[in-house]
Amino acid sequence: MVELNIKLPESFFLEEERDGYLVSAEMKSLWAVQLDLLYELDRVCRKHGIKYILDFGTLLGAIRHKGYIPWDDDIDVSMLREDYDKLLSVASQEFKEPYFLQNQLTDNGYDDYVPKLRRSDTTCLMKYNIGNKCSSNLGVFIDIFVFDNIPSSELSKERMLFYGRKSRDFFYHIFTLANPPRFSFTINYFARMTRYLIFKKRYGTVVEEYQRLENQAKCDERTEYVANITYQNPRYRPRCWYEDTQDVSFENFCFQAPVAYDALLTECFGDYMTPKQGGNVHTVVYFDVNRSYKETLNDKSLYKRLCEESGNTVSGLKEYLKFINYYFVKPLRKSR
């Protein structure tokens, strides 16, 4: 395993049963690297007075399990836009190799819209990373969700749905621009290249489209409510959830959580203290805590096997129909 900047007892890396779920030693190694990333983010945030909160399943794990949900494999944090901007301003001086704060401005091959803190000396592949061979950093990561001001007049469900649709369109553009197709004599290549060239002409670069997405989200007015507008399923929440924080225990470390964690978790999960037995929220297809993503992607036999196992291949016909729908059917529906 790569060298960590945190100290974990040897027992942490052993296979363990938690709440009736068997957590493998392999998964524990992924958790260890993610904890290292979260610890590094926490260090920088405390140093510069930046507030963040554990969020979603990570907050649930902190409150219900004092650590990971046994069947979870990622870490989520959230912060207000002003705190995120402050984090960006110190990122280059604070996050040294192998740590890397990733968004479209720091990694123009990045094809997602949730910023991440990664370790470049490791590998972590989601299903959509396999088959696309994107050029971005694919190290083990934690997600950073950014929440923007939302004027009270826009707190309607219809408005939130509008933001969600707009964000999905932006994501579709960014994903396409970040993944130019590789040449092949297939209809799949023709459909993807046509779509890529049209998007390139219409939207420019990944960075330009990402900046449009953020400009849509930004509102300088300080408001009572905030929302993660740049995410495809926006949520709006009281600003105080991000301003009034407290330390909570997570795998024997202390990280920031909202004082109003009960309200947040109830919003997300309802009866959150009752575990949903049999649940499994694993989203990672492949990870390696011993070598960098560059080595992994250059291992042709491994990459071929991952493509076959994940079934992440899109037929030419399906890709072509998706292209036709986006450019011809969808505009017709909007014009009615």
C-alpha positions as CSV (number, residue, x, y, z in Angstrom):
1,M,0.0,0.0,0.0
2,V,1.1,3.6,-0.6
3,E,2.5,5.5,2.4
4,L,-0.2,7.2,4.4
5,N,0.0,10.4,6.4
6,I,-2.3,9.0,9.1
7,K,-1.7,6.3,11.6
8,L,-4.1,3.4,11.7
9,P,-3.9,0.4,13.9
10,E,-3.0,-2.9,12.2
11,S,-6.4,-4.3,13.2
12,F,-8.0,-1.7,11.0
13,F,-6.7,-3.5,7.8
14,L,-8.1,-6.9,8.9
15,E,-11.3,-8.4,7.5
16,E,-14.2,-7.5,9.9
17,E,-17.9,-8.1,10.3
18,R,-19.8,-4.9,11.0
19,D,-23.6,-5.0,11.6
20,G,-23.8,-8.4,9.9
21,Y,-21.9,-7.3,6.8
22,L,-18.4,-8.7,6.1
23,V,-16.0,-5.9,5.2
24,S,-13.0,-7.4,3.3
25,A,-9.4,-6.5,4.0
26,E,-9.2,-5.2,0.4
27,M,-12.0,-2.8,1.1
28,K,-10.3,-1.7,4.3
29,S,-7.3,-0.7,2.2
30,L,-9.5,1.6,0.1
31,W,-11.1,3.1,3.2
32,A,-7.6,3.8,4.6
33,V,-6.6,5.9,1.5
34,Q,-9.9,7.7,1.6
35,L,-9.4,8.5,5.3
36,D,-6.0,9.8,4.5
37,L,-7.5,12.1,1.9
38,L,-10.2,13.3,4.3
39,Y,-7.6,14.0,7.0
40,E,-5.6,16.0,4.5
41,L,-8.7,18.0,3.5
42,D,-9.5,18.6,7.1
43,R,-6.0,19.8,7.8
44,V,-6.1,22.4,5.1
45,C,-9.6,23.5,6.0
46,R,-8.8,24.0,9.6
47,K,-5.6,25.8,8.8
48,H,-7.4,28.4,6.6
49,G,-10.7,28.7,8.4
50,I,-12.6,26.8,5.7
51,K,-15.8,25.1,6.8
52,Y,-17.1,21.8,5.3
53,I,-19.4,19.1,6.6
54,L,-19.5,15.3,6.2
55,D,-22.5,14.7,4.1
56,F,-24.9,12.0,2.7
57,G,-23.8,8.5,3.5
58,T,-20.6,9.6,5.2
59,L,-22.5,11.7,7.7
60,L,-24.9,8.8,8.2
61,G,-22.0,6.5,8.9
62,A,-20.5,9.0,11.3
63,I,-23.7,9.3,13.4
64,R,-24.9,5.7,13.2
65,H,-21.7,3.7,13.0
66,K,-19.0,6.2,14.2
67,G,-17.3,5.5,10.8
68,Y,-18.1,4.0,7.5
69,I,-21.5,2.4,6.7
70,P,-20.2,-1.2,6.4
71,W,-21.3,-1.5,2.8
72,D,-20.2,1.9,1.6
73,D,-17.1,2.6,-0.5
74,D,-16.8,6.4,-0.8
75,I,-16.6,9.6,1.2
76,D,-18.7,12.7,0.6
77,V,-18.2,16.2,2.0
78,S,-20.0,19.5,1.2
79,M,-19.2,23.1,1.5
80,L,-20.5,26.5,0.6
81,R,-19.3,28.2,-2.6
82,E,-17.3,30.8,-0.7
83,D,-15.5,28.1,1.3
84,Y,-14.8,26.2,-1.9
85,D,-13.4,29.3,-3.6
86,K,-11.1,29.8,-0.6
87,L,-10.0,26.1,-0.9
88,L,-9.2,26.6,-4.6
89,S,-7.1,29.7,-3.8
90,V,-4.8,27.7,-1.4
91,A,-5.0,24.3,-3.2
92,S,-1.8,24.7,-5.2
93,Q,0.3,25.6,-2.2
94,E,-1.3,23.1,0.3
95,F,-2.0,20.0,-1.7
96,K,1.4,18.6,-2.8
97,E,2.0,15.3,-4.6
98,P,0.4,12.9,-4.5
99,Y,-2.7,14.9,-3.4
100,F,-4.6,16.7,-6.2
101,L,-7.7,18.8,-6.1
102,Q,-9.6,18.1,-9.3
103,N,-12.1,20.0,-11.3
104,Q,-12.2,21.1,-15.0
105,L,-10.0,24.1,-14.2
106,T,-7.2,22.0,-12.7
107,D,-7.7,18.9,-15.0
108,N,-9.2,19.7,-18.4
109,G,-9.7,16.0,-19.1
110,Y,-12.0,15.7,-16.1
111,D,-15.5,14.6,-17.2
112,D,-17.6,14.9,-14.0
113,Y,-19.0,18.0,-12.3
114,V,-18.3,17.1,-8.6
115,P,-14.9,18.3,-7.5
116,K,-12.7,15.7,-6.0
117,L,-9.5,15.4,-3.9
118,R,-7.4,12.5,-5.2
119,R,-4.3,10.6,-4.5
120,S,-2.4,10.4,-7.8
121,D,-0.3,7.4,-6.8
122,T,-3.4,5.1,-6.6
123,T,-6.2,3.9,-8.9
124,C,-10.0,4.1,-8.5
125,L,-12.2,3.4,-11.5
126,M,-16.0,3.9,-11.7
127,K,-18.0,2.1,-14.4
128,Y,-18.1,5.1,-16.6
129,N,-14.3,5.5,-16.5
130,I,-13.9,2.0,-18.1
131,G,-14.2,2.0,-21.9
132,N,-13.8,5.8,-22.3
133,K,-10.1,5.9,-21.4
134,C,-10.3,9.5,-20.3
135,S,-7.1,11.4,-19.8
136,S,-8.0,12.8,-16.3
137,N,-6.6,11.8,-12.9
138,L,-8.2,8.6,-11.8
139,G,-6.6,8.1,-8.3
140,V,-8.6,7.2,-5.2
141,F,-10.8,10.2,-4.3
142,I,-13.3,11.8,-2.0
143,D,-16.2,14.0,-3.4
144,I,-16.7,17.6,-2.6
145,F,-20.2,18.9,-3.2
146,V,-20.5,22.7,-3.6
147,F,-23.6,24.6,-2.5
148,D,-24.6,28.0,-3.9
149,N,-26.9,30.8,-2.8
150,I,-30.5,30.4,-3.9
151,P,-32.9,33.4,-3.8
152,S,-36.0,32.6,-1.8
153,S,-38.2,33.3,-4.8
154,E,-36.5,30.4,-6.6
155,L,-37.2,27.8,-3.9
156,S,-39.9,26.1,-5.9
157,K,-39.8,22.4,-6.9
158,E,-40.2,23.5,-10.5
159,R,-37.2,25.7,-10.3
160,M,-35.1,23.0,-8.8
161,L,-36.1,20.6,-11.5
162,F,-35.1,23.3,-14.1
163,Y,-31.6,23.5,-12.5
164,G,-31.4,19.7,-12.5
165,R,-32.2,19.6,-16.3
166,K,-29.7,22.3,-17.1
167,S,-27.0,20.6,-15.0
168,R,-27.6,17.3,-16.8
169,D,-27.2,19.1,-20.2
170,F,-24.0,20.7,-19.0
171,F,-22.7,17.4,-17.8
172,Y,-23.5,15.7,-21.2
173,H,-21.5,18.4,-23.0
174,I,-18.6,18.2,-20.5
175,F,-18.4,14.4,-20.7
176,T,-18.5,14.4,-24.5
177,L,-15.8,17.1,-24.8
178,A,-13.5,15.4,-22.3
179,N,-13.7,12.1,-24.1
180,P,-12.9,12.5,-27.8
181,P,-13.5,9.1,-29.5
182,R,-10.6,6.9,-30.7
183,F,-10.7,6.1,-34.4
184,S,-12.4,2.8,-35.5
185,F,-14.4,1.6,-38.5
186,T,-17.7,1.5,-36.6
187,I,-21.0,3.3,-36.5
188,N,-20.3,3.9,-32.8
189,Y,-17.2,6.0,-33.8
190,F,-19.1,7.9,-36.4
191,A,-21.9,8.8,-34.0
192,R,-19.5,9.8,-31.2
193,M,-17.2,11.8,-33.4
194,T,-20.1,13.7,-35.0
195,R,-21.5,14.5,-31.6
196,Y,-18.0,15.5,-30.4
197,L,-17.4,17.9,-33.3
198,I,-20.8,19.6,-33.0
199,F,-20.2,20.1,-29.3
200,K,-16.7,21.4,-29.9
201,K,-18.1,23.9,-32.4
202,R,-21.1,24.9,-30.2
203,Y,-19.6,24.9,-26.7
204,G,-15.8,25.2,-27.1
205,T,-13.5,23.5,-24.6
206,V,-14.3,21.6,-21.4
207,V,-13.1,24.5,-19.3
208,E,-15.3,27.0,-21.1
209,E,-18.4,24.8,-20.7
210,Y,-17.6,24.2,-17.0
211,Q,-17.3,27.9,-16.4
212,R,-20.7,28.4,-17.9
213,L,-22.1,25.8,-15.6
214,E,-20.6,27.6,-12.6
215,N,-21.7,31.0,-13.8
216,Q,-25.3,29.6,-13.9
217,A,-24.9,28.5,-10.3
218,K,-23.2,31.5,-8.7
219,C,-25.4,34.1,-6.9
220,D,-23.5,36.8,-5.0
221,E,-26.5,37.6,-2.8
222,R,-26.1,36.0,0.7
223,T,-29.3,34.0,1.2
224,E,-31.0,31.9,3.8
225,Y,-31.0,28.8,1.6
226,V,-28.4,27.2,-0.6
227,A,-28.4,24.4,-3.2
228,N,-25.9,22.2,-5.1
229,I,-27.1,23.6,-8.4
230,T,-24.2,22.1,-10.4
231,Y,-25.3,18.6,-9.5
232,Q,-27.9,16.8,-11.6
233,N,-30.2,16.2,-8.6
234,P,-30.1,19.5,-6.7
235,R,-31.0,19.7,-3.1
236,Y,-31.7,23.0,-1.3
237,R,-30.9,23.4,2.4
238,P,-30.7,26.0,5.1
239,R,-27.3,27.9,5.0
240,C,-26.9,27.4,8.8
241,W,-26.3,23.6,8.2
242,Y,-22.9,24.7,6.8
243,E,-22.2,27.5,9.2
244,D,-23.0,25.8,12.5
245,T,-20.7,22.8,12.7
246,Q,-19.3,20.5,15.3
247,D,-16.7,17.7,15.4
248,V,-17.9,14.1,15.2
249,S,-16.0,10.9,15.4
250,F,-15.4,9.0,12.2
251,E,-13.1,5.9,12.4
252,N,-11.5,7.4,15.5
253,F,-10.7,10.7,13.8
254,C,-12.6,14.0,14.3
255,F,-14.2,15.7,11.3
256,Q,-16.7,18.5,10.8
257,A,-20.5,17.8,10.7
258,P,-23.5,20.1,10.9
259,V,-25.0,20.7,14.4
260,A,-28.3,20.1,12.7
261,Y,-27.3,16.6,11.5
262,D,-30.6,15.2,12.6
263,A,-32.6,17.4,10.2
264,L,-30.1,16.8,7.4
265,L,-30.1,13.0,7.8
266,T,-33.9,12.9,8.1
267,E,-34.2,14.9,4.8
268,C,-31.9,12.4,3.1
269,F,-32.8,9.1,4.6
270,G,-36.0,9.4,6.7
271,D,-35.6,6.9,9.7
272,Y,-31.8,7.0,9.4
273,M,-31.0,5.1,12.6
274,T,-32.5,1.9,11.2
275,P,-30.0,0.2,8.9
276,K,-31.5,-1.1,5.6
277,Q,-30.3,-4.7,5.8
278,G,-28.9,-6.2,2.6
279,G,-28.1,-2.8,1.2
280,N,-25.0,-2.4,-0.9
281,V,-24.0,1.0,-2.3
282,H,-20.6,0.0,-3.8
283,T,-20.0,2.2,-6.9
284,V,-16.3,1.5,-7.5
285,V,-15.6,-1.1,-10.1
286,Y,-11.8,-1.5,-9.6
287,F,-9.2,0.1,-7.3
288,D,-5.5,-0.4,-6.6
289,V,-3.8,1.2,-3.6
290,N,-0.4,0.0,-4.7
291,R,0.1,1.7,-8.1
292,S,-1.0,4.8,-9.9
293,Y,-3.9,5.0,-12.4
294,K,-1.4,5.6,-15.2
295,E,0.2,2.2,-14.6
296,T,-3.2,0.6,-14.4
297,L,-4.5,2.1,-17.7
298,N,-1.2,1.1,-19.4
299,D,-1.8,-2.5,-18.4
300,K,-3.6,-3.5,-21.6
301,S,-4.6,-7.1,-20.5
302,L,-6.0,-5.8,-17.2
303,Y,-7.9,-3.0,-18.9
304,K,-9.4,-5.3,-21.5
305,R,-10.6,-7.7,-18.7
306,L,-12.1,-4.8,-16.9
307,C,-14.0,-3.7,-20.0
308,E,-15.4,-7.2,-20.5
309,E,-16.3,-7.7,-16.8
310,S,-18.0,-4.3,-16.5
311,G,-20.0,-4.8,-19.7
312,N,-19.4,-1.1,-20.3
313,T,-19.6,-1.2,-24.0
314,V,-22.1,0.8,-26.0
315,S,-23.5,-0.6,-29.2
316,G,-23.1,1.6,-32.3
317,L,-26.9,1.6,-32.8
318,K,-27.6,2.6,-29.3
319,E,-25.1,5.5,-29.5
320,Y,-26.4,6.6,-32.8
321,L,-30.1,6.6,-31.5
322,K,-29.0,8.6,-28.5
323,F,-27.3,11.2,-30.8
324,I,-30.5,11.4,-33.0
325,N,-32.7,11.9,-29.9
326,Y,-30.5,14.7,-28.5
327,Y,-30.2,16.7,-31.7
328,F,-33.5,16.1,-33.4
329,V,-36.2,14.6,-31.2
330,K,-35.5,16.6,-28.1
331,P,-35.5,20.0,-29.8
332,L,-38.8,19.2,-31.5
333,R,-40.4,18.4,-28.1
334,K,-39.2,21.7,-26.6
335,S,-40.6,23.7,-29.5
336,R,-44.1,22.5,-29.0
